[in-house]
């Protein structure tokens, strides 16, 4: 994600997660028609799945994410587990992941 979206400082973790989901969906358009997105913090996954109300500061990001989901046949927003969170921390630290498989998700370092 870092290569596609760039690096943006964000004071709120939930807003940063919304921005990352938007960038990830945009980048994944050419990879397939069904997408499963693991989101951390879990509250953001609930908002994107329409299981929780949207806060005012998230409305612009929420609207963009929901609009972009129409480019896919199926989009599923799930709370990220500890394995996904650890993987993201490794990638952000520049260590990369040699190979990681979780269900249908496979990330390989370039």
C-alpha positions in Angstrom: 0.0 0.0 0.0 2.8 2.3 0.8 4.0 2.3 -2.9 0.5 3.0 -4.3 -0.9 5.5 -1.8 2.1 7.3 -0.5 2.6 8.5 3.1 0.2 10.9 4.7 0.4 12.0 8.3 -3.0 11.6 10.0 -3.8 12.4 13.7 -6.7 10.0 13.9 -6.1 6.3 13.3 -9.7 5.7 12.1 -9.5 8.4 9.5 -6.1 7.0 8.3 -7.8 3.6 8.0 -10.6 5.0 5.9 -8.0 6.7 3.6 -6.0 3.4 3.4 -9.1 1.4 2.5 -9.9 3.9 -0.3 -6.4 3.7 -1.7 -6.4 -0.1 -1.4 -9.7 -0.4 -3.2 -8.5 1.9 -5.9 -5.3 0.0 -6.4 -7.0 -3.4 -6.3 -9.4 -2.6 -9.2 -7.3 -4.6 -11.7 -6.8 -7.6 -9.4 -10.3 -9.1 -9.3 -14.1 -8.5 -8.9 -14.4 -9.8 -5.3 -12.5 -8.1 -2.5 -12.2 -8.9 1.2 -10.7 -5.9 3.1 -9.3 -6.4 6.6 -9.5 -3.1 8.5 -7.9 -2.0 11.7 -9.3 -0.5 14.0 -12.4 -2.8 14.0 -14.8 0.2 14.5 -13.9 1.3 10.9 -14.8 -2.1 9.6 -18.2 -1.8 11.3 -18.8 1.7 9.8 -17.9 0.5 6.3 -20.1 -2.6 6.6 -22.9 -0.2 7.7 -23.2 -1.8 11.1 -22.3 1.4 12.9 -23.2 5.1 12.3 -20.7 7.2 10.4 -19.1 10.1 12.3 -19.2 13.5 10.6 -15.4 13.6 10.0 -15.6 10.3 8.1 -18.5 11.2 5.8 -16.2 12.3 2.8 -14.1 9.1 3.1 -17.1 6.9 3.6 -18.9 8.2 0.6 -15.9 7.7 -1.6 -15.3 4.2 -0.4 -18.9 3.2 -0.8 -18.9 4.7 -4.3 -15.8 2.8 -5.3 -17.3 -0.5 -4.0 -19.7 -0.4 -6.9 -16.7 -1.2 -9.2 -16.6 -4.6 -7.7 -19.0 -7.5 -7.7 -18.6 -8.2 -3.9 -16.7 -6.2 -1.2 -16.5 -7.4 2.3 -15.1 -5.3 5.2 -13.8 -7.4 8.1 -12.0 -6.4 11.3 -8.3 -7.2 10.9 -6.9 -9.9 13.1 -3.6 -9.8 14.9 -1.8 -11.6 12.0 -2.9 -8.9 9.5 -2.0 -6.1 11.9 1.5 -7.6 12.4 2.0 -7.9 8.7 1.1 -4.3 8.1 3.5 -3.2 10.8 6.3 -5.2 9.2 5.6 -3.7 5.8 5.4 -0.1 7.2 8.7 -0.7 9.0 10.3 -1.5 5.7 11.0 -5.1 6.6 8.5 -6.5 4.0 7.0 -9.9 4.2 8.5 -12.7 2.2 5.3 -14.6 1.9 2.0 -14.4 3.8 -1.1 -16.4 3.1 -4.5 -16.0 4.8 -7.4 -17.6 3.0 -7.5 -16.1 -0.5 -5.1 -13.2 0.4 -1.4 -13.6 -0.6 1.1 -10.9 -0.2 4.6 -11.3 -1.6 7.4 -8.8 -1.3 8.7 -7.2 -4.5 
